[in-house]
Amino acid sequence: MLKNLGPLGIAGLVIVLAGIALIASESLLIAAGMAMVLGGLGLVVKALVSGLLQSFGMF
């Protein structure tokens, strides 16, 4: 998975994880909610991109 992200994607992943860790240092419940929102958003974006690529016959 990491080789498909590239350096910019890995840097973004590290920043997201650092942000959640920073929030978790104050409130674990809010950090868990933020992680769930980010995960859900990622799944929605993946589904949209996959659907778009399928409509063009690329995937």
Secondary structure, 3 states (H helix, E strand, C coil): CHHHHHHHHHHHHHHHHHHHHHHHCCCHHHHHHHHHHHHHHHHHHHHHHHHHHHHCCCC
